[in-house]
Structures are given as structure tokens and as C-alpha cells.
Amino acid sequence: MFLHLKRFNVRHINLIAFSVAALTGVSVAAPALAMDLRETPRSSLTVTVAADTEAAKSFIDKMAQTGIGFLGNENLTDEQRTAEFRKLLNANFDMATIGRFALGRYWKTATPAQQAEYQKLFKNMIVKIYSRRFKEYNGQKLEITGARADGDADVIVSSSIIPPNGQKVSVDWRVRHNKVVDILVEGVSMALTQRSDFASVIQRGGGNVDVLLEHLRAQ
């Protein structure tokens, strides 16, 4: 969600922020990313269920409307908007899965204490980065354009960001068990890019996860 925000137009980021938080990324085929994300153990994945596309579409639409509600409410303070965003993030994103995926192969080398601190810092980073941009919201809307099942557990919900003036932007949401696990902006996976970004930070620090933790503490 994150280190390379400059790759995306600020208005696009704003809409993703109120629709829920995001990640950032390089272009990736959705099926390949889904396979990687499924490496994260989840007890619910042991039960095969048909993906409910209509429920996933309704979930994303409701989430977006909630975000629009607090972003467009001029009576709220900055602190109150940030608190609302944090609630939205906790309720609608599978942050444990996203965070573990973003750490990639270094998750297994991290100690339990490092893993716990990383997950906390990861979530706080997202809230801080996106809440700084809330004042730039100027009436963008999100329109659901379709949905398709992807395997037994995932649904890809397609949508468009519709600014008051300007070009529509394609945004796809990967939904699993009523939680978002990835966002693709114009085909760009935010989860996968965050994984690449974090790996670069750790590699520059000689493969030490503590280097990334220090980086996140400074965000």
C-alpha cells in the first residue's frame, strides 16, 4: 500500500483511501498474485465454497459509501476522520494476510516479536499515509462495473473511480471472505509492489528485518 504513492495520481489515491486503504505496485497477473496470497494459512480456506460475486459487489459498494460519508463530512475533525478510516480498515481489510504477504520470504526468518511489531507498524503506516491526503478529497465516486469468481475463495470486483472532472480510473478489488486482500489500480497490484519495496529495504540492510522495522517506525 504505500512507499511509492508518487506513482499514482493523488486523486486516485484519495479515492482508494476512502474506499479503504491500499498498497502500491507493479503490474501483475491477478491469478499469480492470488496463488501467492493463498500461501498464508487461513483456517477458513479449508472449506471450499462458491465465490459469491453479488455479495462481494455489495461489500465493496457499502465500504465505498461509508468512506465517502466520512470524507465528505465537513463537521468532522482530522482526528475523527483518521479514526473513522482506521475503523474502516480494520473492518474491511485482511491486514494480517496483506502484511504477511508484503513481508514475503522474510516473514519466516523474523522472530515472533519482530512479526508482531511489524504487523502493528505496517497498519499504522497505512493509516498515517492516507489520512494525510483526506483534505484533498473533492467529490470522487466509485462505480461498481462487474465481478468474477477467481478460484473457490476469491472474487475480483471491478470498479471505476469517477472524478468530478477528468478521466475514469480502473480499480479492481480482490475480496476473500468479505475482506479485501489486494487492490489493482489500472492493473497494478499494490500488494505485490509493497512486497518488492519492503524486500529492497531489507536487502539494503543486509537481510536484517530490523532495518525494515526501523524504517516503518520512522514513517
C-alpha positions in Angstrom: 0.0 0.0 0.0 2.5 2.6 0.2 6.1 3.6 -0.3 5.6 4.5 -3.9 2.5 6.7 -3.7 4.1 9.1 -6.2 3.4 6.5 -8.9 -0.3 7.2 -8.7 -2.3 10.4 -9.2 -3.2 12.0 -5.9 -6.9 11.9 -6.6 -6.8 8.2 -7.4 -5.0 7.6 -4.1 -7.7 9.6 -2.2 -10.5 7.5 -3.6 -8.7 4.3 -2.7 -8.0 5.8 0.8 -11.7 6.4 1.5 -12.9 3.3 -0.2 -10.4 1.6 2.1 -6.7 1.5 2.3 -4.4 0.4 -0.4 -1.0 -0.9 -1.2 1.1 0.0 -4.3 2.7 -1.7 -7.1 3.9 -3.1 -10.3 1.7 -4.7 -12.9 0.9 -8.4 -12.1 -1.5 -11.0 -13.3 -4.2 -11.4 -10.7 -4.2 -15.3 -10.7 -0.5 -15.4 -9.9 -0.9 -12.9 -7.0 -3.9 -14.9 -5.7 -1.7 -18.1 -5.6 0.9 -16.3 -3.6 -1.6 -14.8 -1.2 -3.1 -18.2 -0.5 0.3 -19.3 0.9 -0.8 -17.6 4.1 -2.6 -20.2 6.2 -6.3 -19.4 6.9 -8.5 -22.0 8.6 -11.5 -20.8 6.5 -9.7 -21.8 3.3 -10.0 -25.5 4.3 -13.7 -25.3 3.4 -14.4 -25.0 -0.3 -17.3 -22.5 -1.1 -18.6 -21.0 -4.2 -17.5 -17.3 -4.6 -20.4 -15.0 -4.1 -19.9 -12.3 -6.6 -23.1 -10.3 -5.7 -22.2 -10.3 -2.1 -18.7 -9.1 -2.9 -20.0 -6.3 -5.1 -22.4 -5.2 -2.3 -19.5 -5.3 0.2 -17.2 -3.0 -1.9 -20.1 -0.6 -2.6 -21.1 -0.4 1.0 -17.4 0.2 2.0 -17.0 3.0 -0.5 -20.2 4.7 0.6 -19.0 4.6 4.2 -15.8 6.2 3.2 -17.5 8.9 1.1 -19.7 9.6 4.2 -16.8 10.5 6.5 -14.6 12.1 3.9 -17.4 14.4 2.7 -18.5 15.3 6.3 -17.1 18.8 6.9 -18.1 18.6 10.5 -15.5 16.0 11.3 -12.0 17.0 12.6 -8.9 15.5 11.0 -8.5 13.2 14.1 -12.1 12.0 13.7 -11.6 11.2 10.0 -8.5 9.3 10.8 -10.3 7.3 13.5 -13.1 6.5 11.0 -10.6 5.4 8.4 -8.8 3.1 10.9 -12.2 1.5 11.7 -12.9 1.1 8.0 -9.5 -0.5 7.5 -9.9 -2.9 10.4 -13.4 -3.9 9.4 -12.9 -4.4 5.7 -9.2 -5.4 5.0 -7.5 -8.6 6.0 -4.5 -6.8 7.3 -2.8 -9.9 8.7 -2.8 -11.6 5.3 -1.7 -8.4 3.5 1.0 -7.7 6.0 2.4 -11.2 5.9 2.4 -11.2 2.1 4.1 -7.9 1.9 7.0 -9.2 4.1 7.4 -12.1 1.7 10.1 -14.7 2.5 11.4 -12.6 5.4 8.2 -13.4 7.4 9.7 -16.9 8.1 13.0 -15.5 9.2 11.5 -12.9 11.5 11.1 -13.8 15.2 7.6 -13.8 16.7 8.4 -10.5 18.4 9.5 -8.9 15.0 6.4 -10.3 13.3 4.1 -8.8 15.9 5.8 -5.4 15.8 5.9 -5.4 12.0 2.2 -6.0 11.7 1.4 -3.2 14.1 3.8 -0.8 12.3 2.5 -1.8 8.9 -1.1 -0.9 9.8 -0.1 2.3 11.4 1.9 3.3 8.3 -1.1 2.9 6.1 -3.3 4.9 8.3 -0.8 7.8 8.6 0.0 8.0 4.9 -3.6 8.0 3.7 -5.1 10.2 6.4 -2.7 13.0 5.3 -4.5 13.1 2.0 -8.1 13.3 3.2 -8.3 17.1 2.8 -7.7 16.6 -1.0 -10.9 14.7 -1.4 -13.2 16.7 -3.8 -16.2 14.5 -4.6 -14.8 11.4 -6.4 -17.2 8.5 -6.6 -16.8 4.8 -7.1 -18.9 2.8 -9.5 -19.0 -1.0 -9.5 -18.8 -2.3 -13.0 -18.7 -6.1 -12.5 -17.3 -9.1 -10.6 -16.0 -12.5 -11.3 -15.0 -15.5 -9.2 -11.3 -16.4 -9.0 -10.9 -19.8 -7.5 -13.0 -21.2 -4.6 -12.5 -18.3 -2.2 -11.8 -15.1 -4.1 -13.9 -12.6 -6.1 -12.4 -9.8 -8.2 -14.7 -6.8 -8.1 -14.2 -4.3 -10.9 -14.9 -0.6 -10.4 -14.1 2.8 -11.8 -13.1 5.9 -10.0 -15.2 8.8 -11.3 -13.8 12.2 -10.5 -15.9 15.4 -10.8 -13.8 16.3 -13.9 -11.4 14.0 -15.5 -10.8 10.5 -16.8 -12.1 7.4 -15.1 -9.6 5.1 -13.5 -10.0 1.3 -13.3 -9.7 -0.2 -9.8 -10.1 -4.0 -9.1 -10.6 -5.3 -5.6 -9.7 -8.8 -4.6 -12.2 -9.9 -2.0 -11.9 -13.1 0.2 -14.4 -14.0 2.8 -15.7 -10.4 3.0 -12.2 -8.9 3.3 -10.1 -7.0 0.8 -6.7 -8.7 0.3 -5.4 -6.6 -2.7 -6.2 -3.7 -4.9 -5.2 -3.3 -8.5 -5.1 0.2 -10.0 -5.1 0.1 -13.8 -3.8 -3.5 -13.5 -1.1 -2.5 -10.9 -1.1 -4.7 -7.8 -0.5 -2.7 -4.7 0.2 -5.8 -2.5 2.9 -7.1 -4.8 4.7 -3.8 -5.1 4.7 -3.3 -1.4 6.3 -6.7 -1.1 9.0 -5.6 -3.6 9.5 -2.3 -1.8 10.0 -4.0 1.6 12.3 -6.6 0.2 14.5 -3.8 -1.2 14.7 -2.1 2.2 15.7 -5.3 3.9 18.2 -6.3 1.3 19.9 -2.9 1.5 20.2 -3.5 5.2 22.0 -6.8 4.7 18.9 -9.0 5.0 18.0 -7.8 8.5 14.3 -7.4 9.2 15.1 -4.9 12.0 16.1 -2.5 9.2 12.6 -2.6 7.9 11.2 -2.2 11.3 13.3 0.9 11.9 12.1 2.3 8.5 8.5 1.7 9.5 9.0 3.3 12.9 10.1 6.5 11.1 7.0 6.7 8.8 
